[in-house]
Amino acid sequence: MAIQSQPSRISEPFAGSGTKNVIPATNATPSASQAASWASGFPPECSQPISAGGCPVPRNDMNGVLNQLSQDFSFRQDGGVWAWSALADYDTQRVVRGSDGLLYFSRLQSGPGFVAGAQDPTVDDGTYWTSPHVPTVSADDNSSAAANTAWVNSWWTGIQLPSKAYVDGTNGDDSNDGFSWATAKKTIAAAAAIFSSSLLKLPNSITIIIKEGTYDEALPAIQGTVVYYISSGVNGIVLTKTINIGRGGLIGLGGIITLTGTAYITASRGGVIQLTATTDEYGTTSAINFDNVSARAAFYAYAGGSLITYSGSTLNISFTNCTFSTATVEIEYNSFFSRFGTINMSGSVTGKRYVAAYCSGIHLSSSATFIPGSTAGTIDTTSYYN
């Protein structure tokens, strides 16, 4: 029968000031002074007559058993939670205290007696443990401490991340919070990862400001989120990896961006890349430079991807000794390259000017020779160039 009301409080563990034994895990030689063990309890000798070789239940054993049990009761009634142990088996719906001092709730079985083995909740990715710890910061706290604490979970969305992150490839550190130049991240990937967490509320618009320099990494896409990568400084940034967006995401590119090597710009599967072509907060007019690039295309959109320029803006795109195996602009499978602002293209390119195929379109309001290339472009019967 369930207890209907709270029982009397245990004021202290049983026999706290009395004499008692520390009960061992096993006891191969029970005696009148110590007979009990946690493995066997009180042995058969305690139920046999003394004349037949039995022994009475030792008082200190009884006190020791009840003392240790009531220590646990007293610890729990005072709000204590046992620390996680690699030696314990945890079924589902168990609560433990991690080594970081936070509480964790078990989602799946773990421990040496289960197939999964021991799973430390402080490093688990959420598969075996989740944290029910309730934060004490206010809902409008945008500090780095609030944004990066492990106990913030998807069910608590009051904390909103700051809208800007900073990358400094020379002086940054990926262990920083990334929310100022003084605490900038070192890599673009680390800055983007701030906004890929499902634990925190994302701002309506995100700006990642990248300090001028060369970055041998791709611009990572945050799916379904508007992300603006703005390069700082008059020389902008140099990227050696492809800029790629897909699956409904949207990236806005601003500032001065130079691509080199095999890098190009591609959008796919409903992804949109906006070539913002605006003046950033440092007064730098945006430009995209392809410098000695040897790739499939400069701009490639497929499977519903779109490459567009921002309305009312002017974008300068230059090509220096570039070779594209397919075309400067390649659009296929319900994709588009569209101009809403002004585009100025210049430079030398080896390869076709453009390819539009499979229900795709290039909208520039310019002649077919507007896009640089050493040979003419091609359009299939399902597509258009205007």
N, C-alpha and C positions, 0 to 999 in steps of 0.2 A: 504494500500500500504506500502510495506517495505521501511524503510529509507535507501537510497543508499549510503549516506556518513555520516561521524561522525558529530553529531550536535555540536553546540557551547557548550563549557564547562560551567557548572554551577559553578560560582566562589565562591558562598557561598549559604547556604540554604535561601530560600525566606523569607523576613522579618527577617533576622537574627538579625538586630539591631532595628527592629520596635516593637511596642506593639502588643501582640498576646495572645490568650487564649490557655491553654492546653486543648485539646479536650477530653472530657470524653467518656467512652465506651457507656454509655446511659445518657439521660437527660430527666427526667420526667416533668420538669418545665421549658420549654424554655422561655427566656425573651429577652428583647432588648439588654442586655449586654452579654448574652451567650445563644445561641439557638441550636447550632449544637452538634451532637454526632456521634461517629463512627457507631453506630447501625442504626440510622435513617437519618444521614446526616442533611440537613436543614429541619426542621419540616414544616408541612402545614401552620403554623402561618406566616411563612416568605413569603407566596404567597397570604396572605389575606390582605385587606385594614386595616390600623391601626384603622380606625373607627369601623371596625367589629371585633376588638380584635386581629388583626394580629400584627406582629412586623417586622421591617426591618432586613435584613441580617446584623449581627454585623460585623463591620470591623475587630475586634480582632479575631472573629471566622474564617473569611476568611484567615487572616494572619496565624492563628494557623494551619489550615488544610494544606495550601500550604507549610508552614514551615516544618511540619512533613513529608509530602510527599517528599519534595525536600531534606530533610536530608538523606532519604533513597537513592535518586538518586545520591546525592553527595558522599555518602559512597560507593556506588557501582562503580561509575565512577573512584574513587580513588583506586579501586582494593579490596575493602572490601568484605568479605563474612560473612553472618550471622552465628552466632553460633547455633549449633544444640539445639533444645528445645524439651523436653518431651511432651510439650503441642501442638506442631505443627504437622500437617499431611503432610507427604512427599510422593509425587508421585514418579514414576521412573524418572531417569535422572535429579536429583536435586543435587546441591552441597552445603555442609555445612562445617562449621569449628568445629572440635571436641574439647573437653575440653583439649586435649593434644596439641592443636595448629595446628594440621594437617588437611588437606582437605579430605573430603570423598564424594564419588559419589554414589547416591542411585541406587540400582539394583532392589529392590522390594518395594512395598508400605509399609509404616509403620507410626505409629502414633495412637493417641487415637481414631481417626475416622475410622481406618482400623482394620481388624480382627487381624493382627499381633500385634497391640498395639505399644507402643513406643519401639524403638530399638536403644540403644546408639551405635553409630558407633565405639567408642573407645574400646568397649568390644565385638562387633559383630564378629562372626567367618567368615565373608565374605558372609553370606547369603543375608543380606539386604544392606550392604554397602561395597564399595571397595575404596581404597585410590589412587587417581591420583597424589599424591605428588611425584615430581621427586627428587631423592636424589642428593646431591651435592658432595658426596665423589667420589674419583677416582675409576676406574674400578678394580684396583688391590689392593684396600684397604681391607685387611683381618682382620682388628681390630674387637674386640668384639663389639664395638659400632656400627660399620657398619653391622655386622652379626646379631645383635639382635634388630634393629630398626623396628618399626611396619610398616613403610611406604615402605619397600622393597617388591615388588610384583613380581609375576611370570613372568610378561612381561619384567622385567628389570633383566637380568641375568648376569650382569657384575661383581657383587661381588661374589667371590668364598670363600666358607668356608675354614678355615684351615683344614689340613688333619688329625690332631690328637686332641683327647679329653682325659681328665684325670678324673679319679674317685678316690676319697679318702673317704672311708666309715666312717672314724673317724673324720677327720678335714675338709672335704669338705662341700659345701653348694650348694643346687640345684638352688639357685638364682645367683650363679656365672656363668661366661660365659663358664667355663670348658676347656679353651684352654691352661692352664698351671697348674703345681702343686699348685702354689700359689692361683689360682682361680678355683680349681678342683670342679667338681660336687660331691654330696654325694652319689647318687644312679646311678647304671648302666643305668636304664631306662631314667633318665634325660640326661645322656651323649648321648645315642642313639637318643633321641628325637631331638638333635641338627641337626642330619643329615636326619631327616624324613620330614623336611620342604620342600615344593615345591616352596618356595619363593626365594631360593638362589641356586646358582650353586654349585653342589657337586664336591669335588675333585675326581680324578681318583681312588685313594685308600684311605681307611679310617682306622685309627688305634685308638682303644680305649684302653688306658693303665690303668689298674685297680690296685690300691695299695693293697698290701697283707692284708688279713682279711677275715671275713666271711660275705657273702652277701645272705640274705634271699629273693632273687628275681631271676627271670628268666633272661637269656640273651635275650633281645628283638631283633627280626630280623628286619633289614631294607630291605624291599623287593627289589630285583633286584640290590642290591648294594654289592660290595665286602667289608666286614667288618672284621677287625682283632681285636680280643680281646686278649690282651697280658697282663698277670699278672706280676706284678713287685715284687721283693724281693725273697729271697731264699726259703721262705715257700709258696709262691704263694697265690692263693685265694681259698676259700671254698664256693661252691655253694650248696644251699639246694633245688633249683628248677631246672626243666628240661631245657636243652638247646635244642631249637627247631628252625628249619628253614624250610620255605616252599615257594611255589609259585615263583620259579625262583631265590630266593635269594641265596647268598653264604656267609658263615661265615668261617673265618680261625681262628682256636684255637691255641694259642701258650702260652708258659710259663708253670708254674706248676698250674694245675687245679685239685682240689679235689672235688668230688661229694659225697654227703652223704644223708641219709634219703631215699626219694623216687625219687631222681634226676637221670636222665639218658640223653642220647644224641640221638636226633631223627631228621631225615630229611624227607621231604615229598613233593609231588607235584612239582617235578623238582628242589627242593632245594638241595644245596650241602654244606656239612660241610667238610672243609679241616682240617685235623689234622696236623698242620704245622710242629710240632716237630722240631723246630729250636731254636737257641740261641737268646734270646731277647736282647734289648739294655742294660740290666743290667748284661749280661753274664750268664743268667740262662738257662740251658738246659730244654727243654719242657718235661712235663710228665703229664699223666692223671691218677689220682688215684680214684678208687671207694672204699669208706670206709664205710662198714656196710650199703650198699645200698640194699633196698628191693623194687624192681620195676619190670615192665614188662620185660625189657631187659636193658643191658648196652648200646648197640647200636641198634637202631631201625630205619629202613628206609622202606618207603612204598609209593605207588603211584608215582613212578618215582624219589624218593629221592636217594641221593648218599652220602656215607661216604667214604672218601679217605684220604690217607696219601700223604704228599707232596714228590715229587720226590727227591731222593738223601739225604733224611733226616732219622734220627732214632728216633723212638717214643717208650717210655717205658710206658706200661699200666699195672697197678697193681690192684689187687682185694683183699680186706680184709673182710672176713666174709660176702660175698654178696650172696643174694638169688634172682634169677630171675624167675618169674612165667612162662615165655615162653622160653627164651634162652638168653645166654650171647650176641649173635649177632642174630637179627631177621631181615630178609630181605624178602619183599613180594611185589607183584604187580609191576613188572618192575623196581626193585630197585637193588642197588649194594653196596657191601662193598669191596673196592679194595685197594691193597697195591702197591704204586709206590716207596715208600722208604722202610725202615726197621722198622718192628714192633716187639717189645718184650713184650709178655704177661706173667704175672706171678700172683700167688696167688690162693686162694681157692674160688670156686663158687658152690652153690647148684642150680641145674637145668641143662637143656640141654646146650650143647656147642653152637649149632647154629640151626636155622631154615631158610631154603630158599624155597620160594614157589611162584607160579604164575609168571613164567618168570623172575626170579631174580637170582642173582649170587653173590658168595663170591669168591674173587680172592686174595689168600694169598701166593700161591706157597709153601704151607706148608701142613703137615699132618692134618688129621681131628681132632687130639688131640691137635693141636696148641692152639685152643681157650679153655680157662678153663671152666670146667663144670663137674658135678658129673655124668651126663649121656650122651650118644651119641647124636649127632645131627641128623636132618632129612632134606632130600631134596626131593621135588616132581619131577615128570618126566619132568617138563618144566624148571627146574632150574639146577644150577650146583655149585659145590665147587671144586676149584682147587688151 
